[in-house]
Every structure is written in C-alpha cells, then in structure tokens.
Amino acid sequence: MISVRKSEERGLTDIGWLVSRHTFSFDKYYDPHHMHFRSLRVINEDIVKPGEGFSTHPHNNMEIITYIVSGELAHKDSMENGSVIKEGEVQRMTAGTGIRHSEYNPSADKEVHLLQIWILPDEKELTPSYEQKNFSEMMKEDELNLIASRDGKDGSVVINQDARIYTCRLSGGKNLDVDIGEGRNVWVQVVDGELWVAGEKLLPGDGCSVTAQNMVNLKAKKDCHFLLFDLN
C-alpha cells in the first residue's frame, strides 16, 4: 500500500530566520494522524538564514541525523564536539541520557538547507555519542547509497535502531526496483526533482509510506534527489 504525504500538507514553522516544514508532529505542530512512521519520528526540512541558528538546547533518547542539502551548518555540543557540516556530509548524534547542543549557519550570505531526522532508538538511556562523515566521494549516481544503519555497513553512520537510511540521485528516465524484506516498511522523502513511486507522483517535499509490499518501483521522470528509509 502507498500513502502519500504532500509537501503542502506538512506543518510549518516560519519565524523569519528559520523556515521549517514538518512531515510529522513536532514542537507546536500537532497532527494525531501524522505522529511518526514506524521508528521514524521526525523529518524536518529546514532553511536557515545566514548568521542565524538554534541556541543551545537539550535532547535525550533519540537518534538525530542531520543531512545537509546545500550550504553549511556549524555545530557545538556538550560532548565537546565542534564542527561544520557541509553538503554531502551526514552527522549522527545519539542523545541517550542527554546532550545539549547548538547549531547555526556560519555563512554571511548563503542559506543552509538541511533535513533533520529523528529515529526512535531501540534502547533508552544510551551513552551519548557523535559521528560525522563525508559521503560526497562515495556517492554513486542512479543507485541507493547507504548513509545510516545499525551495523555501519558500507561506511554508514551507526544508529541504534533496526533501520537503514539511503540517499539517491536518480537521473531522468531511470528506474529502480527496490526489494522490501518481509515485515519491512519504506518511507521515501523527495528533496528535489520528480519521482514516481509505484505510479504515484512525488515532487519536492513530498513523502510517502510503502507497506505490505515486497517490492516498489521508483522512476525519475526528471532528475531526482531523494532519501529512502527502510524500517522494521
């Protein structure tokens, strides 16, 4: 079964320096019909203006993945990590027993466009940890590229959940048939372009769930950039 979540149906936070679209309920946006999908709790698409950002704030008992679409995001946390996350890079934080961190756009003239993803961990009160990797040189066109997994396969960042996150840039006219394991579920989130999922048209910001199927066909009628979540 395919269920589409259109971009314009998502929650919206617009506070001037930040425009954020929420696929699932988040902060002041609450929709009882869109709380999460399996262990995927949050997909926020954020655009942060130059020189602006999130002041120090806490998290706990969550796997937090930051995926940079364009621009750069500076990060500092209570584990004494300090870095700049760039396009093609992925950051993972296990918040566990509790962390505090801040994020801001260090550019004087360019916005940063990112996806912040929260995955519910399979165990609470884990020791907080941090990981950041550059995938830009490993990415293969017209293929699913693994960026996060429980076992760190293919150099992916490690998350504490039976989930796999892939990114893909699929050229116009190309198809992918994605096998779905027994009991598994898929979420597809389009970043840019036009993607057809089992005949359903998805545009930038659109997402969809795929359940009770052992395979799904993905077709890009125009060049497309998307994430695919394989969840238990």
C-alpha positions in Angstrom: 0.0 0.0 0.0 1.2 3.5 -0.9 0.2 6.5 1.2 1.4 10.0 0.0 2.2 12.9 2.3 2.1 16.1 0.1 4.6 18.9 0.8 1.9 21.5 1.3 0.2 19.3 3.9 3.2 19.4 6.3 3.4 21.5 9.4 5.1 24.9 9.1 7.3 27.0 11.4 8.2 30.4 9.9 10.0 32.7 12.4 11.9 34.8 9.9 15.4 33.4 10.2 14.0 29.8 10.0 11.5 28.2 7.7 10.9 24.6 8.7 8.4 22.1 7.2 7.4 19.2 9.5 6.4 15.8 7.9 5.4 14.6 11.4 4.1 16.3 14.5 6.9 18.5 16.0 7.0 21.2 18.7 3.9 23.4 18.3 2.7 21.5 15.2 0.5 18.6 16.3 -1.4 16.2 13.9 -2.6 13.0 15.5 -2.7 11.4 12.1 1.0 12.1 11.4 2.9 11.4 14.6 5.6 9.1 13.2 6.1 6.2 10.8 7.4 3.1 12.5 10.7 4.3 14.2 10.9 7.4 12.0 9.8 10.1 14.4 10.8 13.4 12.7 11.7 14.7 9.2 12.1 18.5 9.3 13.1 20.3 6.2 14.9 23.5 7.5 16.1 26.6 5.7 18.2 28.8 8.0 19.2 32.3 7.0 22.9 33.5 7.1 24.3 34.1 10.5 21.3 32.6 12.3 20.6 29.4 14.1 19.4 27.4 17.1 20.8 28.4 20.5 21.9 25.7 23.0 19.1 23.2 23.7 18.7 19.7 25.1 17.8 16.3 23.6 17.6 12.8 25.1 16.7 9.3 24.0 16.8 10.0 20.3 19.0 9.2 17.3 19.4 12.5 15.5 20.7 12.6 11.9 21.5 15.9 10.1 21.6 15.7 6.3 22.9 18.8 4.5 21.3 19.5 1.1 23.2 22.8 0.5 25.2 25.3 2.5 26.9 24.6 5.8 25.8 24.2 9.5 28.1 24.8 12.4 27.7 22.6 15.5 28.8 22.6 19.1 27.7 20.2 21.9 28.1 19.2 25.5 30.4 16.3 24.4 32.9 18.9 23.4 32.4 18.3 19.7 32.6 21.3 17.4 32.4 21.1 13.6 31.0 22.5 10.4 28.7 20.1 8.5 28.8 20.6 4.7 26.9 19.5 1.7 27.5 15.8 1.2 28.1 15.2 4.9 25.9 13.5 7.5 26.0 14.0 11.2 24.7 11.5 13.8 24.1 12.1 17.5 22.9 9.5 19.9 21.3 11.7 22.5 20.8 8.9 25.0 20.9 10.0 28.6 21.1 13.6 27.5 23.1 16.1 25.4 23.0 19.9 24.8 24.0 21.4 21.5 23.7 24.5 19.3 23.6 24.8 15.5 23.9 27.9 13.3 24.6 29.0 9.8 28.2 30.3 9.7 27.8 31.9 6.2 27.5 35.6 5.8 25.5 35.4 2.6 24.2 31.9 1.9 21.2 30.0 3.4 21.7 26.4 4.6 19.2 23.8 3.6 19.0 20.6 5.6 16.9 17.7 6.7 16.9 16.9 10.4 15.8 13.4 11.0 14.9 11.7 14.3 14.9 8.0 14.8 13.5 6.4 17.9 16.2 4.2 19.4 15.6 0.6 20.3 17.1 1.2 23.8 16.8 4.1 26.1 19.4 5.8 28.3 22.3 5.0 26.0 25.6 6.7 26.4 25.6 9.9 24.2 27.9 9.7 21.1 28.6 11.6 17.9 29.7 10.8 14.4 30.1 12.8 11.2 31.1 11.5 7.8 31.6 12.9 4.3 29.8 10.8 1.7 30.3 13.0 -1.4 33.1 10.9 -2.9 31.4 7.6 -2.2 28.0 8.5 -3.8 27.1 6.6 -6.9 24.6 8.0 -9.4 21.3 6.1 -10.0 21.9 3.8 -7.0 20.8 3.8 -3.4 23.7 4.9 -1.2 23.6 3.8 2.4 24.3 6.6 4.8 23.0 5.3 8.2 22.5 1.8 9.6 22.7 -0.2 12.8 25.8 -2.1 11.7 27.7 0.8 9.9 27.7 -1.2 6.6 29.4 0.5 3.7 30.9 3.1 6.0 27.5 4.5 7.0 27.0 6.2 10.3 25.8 4.0 13.1 22.3 4.3 14.6 20.8 2.4 17.5 17.8 1.0 15.6 17.0 -1.6 13.0 16.7 1.0 10.3 18.6 1.9 7.2 18.7 5.3 5.5 19.7 5.7 1.9 20.2 8.7 -0.4 19.9 8.6 -4.1 20.2 10.9 -7.1 18.3 9.3 -9.9 18.6 10.6 -13.5 15.6 11.4 -15.5 14.2 8.3 -17.3 15.9 5.9 -14.9 14.1 3.2 -12.8 14.9 1.4 -9.6 13.2 -1.7 -8.3 13.7 -1.8 -4.6 13.2 -5.1 -2.8 11.4 -4.8 0.6 12.2 -7.5 3.1 9.5 -9.4 4.8 8.0 -7.4 7.6 9.9 -4.2 6.5 8.4 -0.8 5.6 9.7 2.0 3.5 9.4 5.8 3.6 10.5 7.9 0.6 11.2 11.6 1.0 11.8 13.7 -2.1 14.4 16.5 -1.8 14.4 17.8 -5.4 13.1 16.8 -8.8 10.2 14.5 -9.7 9.9 10.9 -8.6 7.1 8.4 -9.3 6.7 5.7 -6.6 4.6 2.8 -7.8 2.8 5.2 -10.1 2.3 7.9 -7.5 3.9 11.3 -8.5 6.1 12.9 -5.8 7.5 16.5 -6.0 10.0 18.3 -3.8 9.0 18.0 -0.1 6.5 15.1 -0.8 6.9 11.8 1.0 5.2 8.5 1.0 5.0 5.3 3.0 5.1 1.9 1.4 3.7 -1.0 3.5 2.7 -4.6 2.9 4.7 -4.9 -0.3 7.8 -6.9 -1.2 9.0 -4.6 -3.9 8.5 -1.0 -5.0 9.3 0.7 -8.3 10.9 4.1 -8.3 11.1 6.2 -11.5 12.5 9.6 -12.1 10.8 11.4 -15.0 13.2 14.3 -14.2 16.5 14.2 -12.3 15.6 13.5 -8.7 17.2 13.6 -5.3 15.5 11.6 -2.5 16.0 9.7 0.7 14.7 6.2 1.4 14.1 4.8 4.8 14.0 1.0 5.3 12.3 0.4 8.7 11.2 -2.6 10.7 
